[in-house]
Structures are given as C-alpha cells and as structure tokens.
C-alpha cells in the first residue's frame, strides 16, 4: 500500500474549501481582511527584488538589488487575491514582501505587461495553513487586549485590517480614485463614519505604497 501523504508544499482552493468546510467567498474574505495569505506557484518568472526607501513624506523609491528568474511560490497582496477570486483572474505586477522590501516583475521589454493569476492557480502554503489553523483554534482576536510595543503595552487605536478591507471593497465597487489625495480623502470619510479621525499623514503613508504600485501597473499598460 502506498504511504499516505500527510504534508504538501501548498493546497488549492477546492481542497481548502473541503478541509475547512467553507466557500471560496469565505476564503476571499479571510484574504481581504488580512487573516490569510494566498500565493501562486510560478516557473521562471522574471523577478526584481530590493528595498523601499522613503525620500519624502509619503514618497518612496525602489532600490533594486537583484534581477533573476524565479521558480517557486510567491505571496500575493490581499486586493490582488480578491480580484482574482471574484473576477476569475487578475493581472499582477508586484508580490508581497517583507516590510521595507519589494518584489515586482522585471523585464527588458517595457511592453511585457503583467503576470496573470487565474483563480484556480491560487494556493495556500503549508506554513501559512498551519498558522491560520492555529489562529482559528485560538479563537477571534481580542481587540481589547493590549498589544506589546517594545516593553510597553498599548491599545490599538485604529483597526487597520478593517481599513484595508474597506480600501479593497471601495476599489471594487467605486473604482480607483483620480488621485492619491482623493483616495486619502475617501478613507478619511470612511473613518469619519466610525467617528474616528486619524492624522492625515498616517492615512497618506498607508495609501502611498498601494498608489505607487497602481501607477507602476498603469505605466506598463500598452499605449
């Protein structure tokens, strides 16, 4: 009798739905809320990696460090996962990276465009599956518990997971604003409906990276 495989490198949507007794929409909602990271397996994808540095208030530049052909699993941004799962596929030009880092498509051909991620190619890595299941067993996060900052505890003032969920949903329903400033105002209005008023510079910094990636993607589109 062949041995039963207990561990796989990654798991597809159909398998996850059966394993967790959820729908694909449930998985999309976990992803857009920042609770679950989905990925895509690629083979010889031209990838550029480097660091991100702030040069001015809310303005960032990429510092390339490496350009290579990547084979393996790349993590996706929540809004890209949402688009791929709700539309059936989605073109991406960048991938999730550690804080202060970036990963994006690289090509000598400026007309190369984006990488298309079909819904049926979405996966969850084994390590992420274990992390997510452990978090589910631990129950929902207690928003009233102090979060450690250095050696002191501080209550989170704003729910940034809800913030990014609203960003993604508003882009899906209302479309991309005409400017970064317009997106900042949109999210300030959303905070106001919750009787919250974070500093504008904080909201601007949260939006800046997403807006820059969006502009880069537009620049790669054929004229």
Secondary structure as UniProt FT lines:
FT   STRAND          10..12
FT   HELIX           13..20
FT   HELIX           24..32
FT   TURN            33..34
FT   STRAND          39..56
FT   TURN            57..58
FT   STRAND          59..75
FT   HELIX           78..87
FT   STRAND          89..92
FT   STRAND          94..95
FT   TURN            99..100
FT   STRAND          101..105
FT   TURN            110..111
FT   STRAND          115..118
FT   HELIX           119..121
FT   STRAND          122..125
FT   HELIX           126..138
FT   TURN            143..144
FT   STRAND          147..149
FT   TURN            150..151
FT   STRAND          152..154
FT   HELIX           160..174
FT   HELIX           180..193
FT   TURN            194..195
FT   HELIX           200..220
//
